Amino acid sequence: MRQSSAVLTSALILSLLGGCSSDVGHDGAGASSGGTGNGGNAGTSGSSGTAATGNGKGGTSGSSGSSGNGGSGTSGSSGTSGSSGTTGTAGTTPVSSAPPDCMTEQVAHTALRRLTRFEYAQTVKDLLKVDPSPSADIPADEVTSGYDNNASVLTISSLHAEKYVLVSETLAKAAVQNLATLDGCNTAAMGEDACAKAFAQKFGRRAYRRPLSDAEVQNLLTAYTAGRTDGSYAAGIEVMIRAALQSPDFLFRLETTAPAKANATLVPLSQFELATRLSYLIWATGPDDALLDAAQAGSLSTKDAIGQKAREMLADPKAKLAIANFFGQWSGTNRLPITTKNTTLFPTFTAAMQTAMELEVPAFLDYVFSGDHSFKTLLTAPVAFVSGPLAQLYVPGSAMGGATPVKLDLPAEQGRSGILTMAGFMSVQGHPDQTSPVLRGKFVRAMMLCDPPPPPPDDVNITLPTIDQGATARIRFGAHESAGASCKGCHTLMDPIGLAFENFDAVGAFRTTDNGQPIDVSGEVTDADDPALQGTFNGVAEMAQKLAASQTVSDCMATQWFRFASGRLELEQDSCSLGNVRRAFASSDGDLVELVVAMTQADDFWYRAPLTP
């Protein structure tokens, strides 16, 4: 099979589809898209366009790279992948919620969306029925505003191109080890060439998330033939799979359907493009055959039909991974595998404890989504899901601790409150040797109020106070009050919130004293316009009740899902769509399932902006 490697090079990966990428600007980031080229499949590529780098600050975007096109099946040289724009300072003016009867006149440009590493892994697992762990070799995706799927930074580097080739080889080799299950074609009865063509059509539709043209089928068969020469049928199928996995049609969520009117400001998505958006939003993977069949039959043509399909998909166990992926990024608990602690100070923070913390997050989310799927439950439920040594952390002396997380009702006197006091969440929002009122307060401010404080000035000393510089965190971090206006202005937004978490140490264990001194967990949300957030509170449980009752927090959660679903930050053009999503979430009394469904009803979900040269 190595003789076919000449047609399967990283040049294919760098040949992005011409004309699909457009620049995006928003409050907080500037971005540019590298130039793109459209090439043939089956290991052939067109030449890529020139790259451009954009820098943005306060809503200015970088310019997009120019596009290039290669003829189908013709090998072309790749250009350098476009680099992402420099992330700017977050804007201070939020996008307004337009009235319910507003009309969407245009939607924002979104850069070409590459599959994230997580989406790639889930997609190849479903597509090939293999262990997707080789995909861990693909470079990690850059995190922007809390999420790793911001299209403006999902570029293709030369390292990406190299790894996509190597990973595709490993996955394809594993897939053909069980070819009968993957293919299901009787080569003795039908003939190998006929089976190869049937596989190209069926597998290609799943891989590219739409039916293939005759030319595309032929390109995959060309790859099959290259692998089949002096080899076996399985060797040919293996090279075909490699070619598909290296194709831009697989690696990118392409939306290229031409509008009915050349001058349309809103370009409706095709049924297959809608199916792809729906599947990656709810399942974090490509559409299955049933969803593609629905698209082929035109059954996704109305918002009611999409809404019904979304609810069906959310009830499917496949939705658990995607839901956990969003909340893991939103809360930061996806960083648990790389979180470290001073084990002299926190000897219980072992590898087994970290694993138990990681398992708790999806178990708790399953409890919420299989129950009342209420945002209030997410923030306030006094329960834990424990395995291994985690029960001992929550309730010392507990006899629970098997391999599978089980529900544990927590003592009322601890004041535990849903995900906000989960041990894993407290661990990632803390330092190795102590708690962090700043990190914990910043999370609430940025991810729950959508009001992130500005970054500290370059000349500010951000060295942490040591644990011997004051008996309690309130005393130690009180230095922010006397450090001058440049520090105090920001820390008054975070610290009074974060100090309410001090009953929970750096690994989330409950405590009432710090260095032998009683802990004061009073706090407040300063500069709060929302009446529900005004006034002081004592501890996380009281704060969580305020957060759960807040319209500001409800709107922010809708905004966070909008950012995650659309792969970018919001713009003023999104005011109608975002306003409708916020209203739908509020009118459902904070139903998280209905929030996801509301995303599929937004005009931003149904349309794209016209392509720009």
C-alpha positions, 0 to 999 in steps of 0.5 A: 500500500505504501506505493499509493502514498504519492497520491495521499500527501499532506498537500491534500489537507492544506487544499481547503475549499475555495470561496467557503471561508469568510472573515468574522469580526466580533466583540473580543476577537479579530480573525482571518481565514487562510486562503483555500483551494478546492481539490479532487478527492481520493488523494488529489488536491488543488493548489491552496490560496494565499494565507492572510493573518488578521488582528482584531481588537474590540470587534475588528476582524482580520481579512480573509485569505484569497481562494484557489481552485484545483481541477478535480483529480489534479494534484496541486501544490499546497500553500501555507495555511492561514493563521488566526487573528490575534484575539482582542480585548472583549467588547463592552457593549453586549448584543441587544435582544431585538423584539420578538417580531424583528426580521433577520435581514442578514447573518454574520459571516462565519469562517470555514468550520474545521472539525475539532479534535473532539468532533473528529474522534466522535465522527471516525468512531461512528463512521469506522466502528474503531477506537478513535484514540489515535486522533489524540495525536492531532494538535489540540484546538485553541480555546477562545472565549471558553470554547475550542470550536471557534471557527476563526482559530480552527486553522490547518497548520503543517503539523495538522496536515501531517497528523491527519495523514498519519492518523488516517492511515492508522484508523483505516488499517484498524477499520479494515480488520473487520471489513465484513462489518464495515462493508457488508458486501459479498465480493464473491457474489457481486465482484470486488469492483462492484462492492468497491463502488457500492462502498464508495457511495455508501461510505462516502455519503456518511464521510462527506455528509451528503450524496457524492457526485459521480466524479467524487465516487470515481475519485474514491475508486481511483484511490481504491485502485491505487491500493488494490494494485498488487494487493487485496480488496481490503488494501484497496478499501483501506486506501479509499478510507484514507483518502476520504479522511484526508479530504476537505469534504470530511475535515470541514463542515462545508456549506456551498449550496448556491442560493436561488438568487445571486444577490441573496443576503440570506442563503438558505442551507440545504437539507444535508447542511442542516442535518450536519449542523443539527448532528454536530450540535446535538451529537458532536458527530456526523449525521447517521444514515437515518438523518441523511435519509431524512435530509434526502427525503426533504423531511427537514424543511420546516422549523417544526420538523427540525425541532421535533428531530432535535428533541428525538436526538436529545433523547438519544444516548448519543447526545450525552457526549455532546452535552458533556462536551459543552458543559465541560468546556463551559465549567472548565472541568474538561481540564481535570486531566491536566489539573495538578495539586500540591499532594503534600497539602492535598494528599487525597488528590490522587490519580484515582480521585481525578478519575472519579471527579472526571466521571462525576461531571457526565453522570451529574449532567445525565441526572439533570437531562434525564430528569427535569432538565432544569437550569436551576437543578444544574445550579442548585441540586445538593447531590453528588455522583461518586465512584472510587474515593470521591465519596470520602471527599464529600462525606468522610466515612462514607462506605460508597466507592464503586467503579460506577458513579452513584448518586449521593445526597449531600449533607445540608449543612455543607451548603452544596449547590449543583455543579458550582460546588462539585469537587472537580469544578472546585479543583480546576477553579483553584490553585495547586496550593490554595483556593482561588477566589479570583478564578471562581469569581471570574468564572461566574462573572464571565461564563454566567453573567457574560461580563468578563473583567478586562485582563490585568495591565501588563505592569501589574504584579500577578504573583499569588499571595502565599498561604502564610501571608494571611490566615484566610483567603479573604485576608490574603486576597484583601491586598487587592483592595489596597493595590490601586485602582488598576487592581481594585476596579477589576477585583471588586467584580470577582473577589466578592463572588469568589469568596463565597466559595471558601467553604470548599478547599482547593480540591472541593472538600468542605471546611469551616476554617482556614488555617484555624480561623473561621471562614467568612463566606458572605459575598455579593454581585457588584454592579448588578443591574438585575434585581435578582442579583442585588443584595448580599448572600452567605455562601454558594447555596444562597448565591446559586438561588440568586443566579438561578432566578436571574434574567441576566444569567438566563440570557447569558446561558442562552448566549453561551450556547449560541456561541458554542453552536455557531462557532463564533461570538455574537454580532449585532446581526444576531440580535433577532436570533439571539433574542428569540433563543433567550426568550424561548429559554426564559419562557420554558422556565430554564429548560435546558433541552428547550434551550438546545432546541431553540438554537435550531429554530434561530435564523442563524441556524437556517441561513448562512451569509453569502460568500465573499471574494 
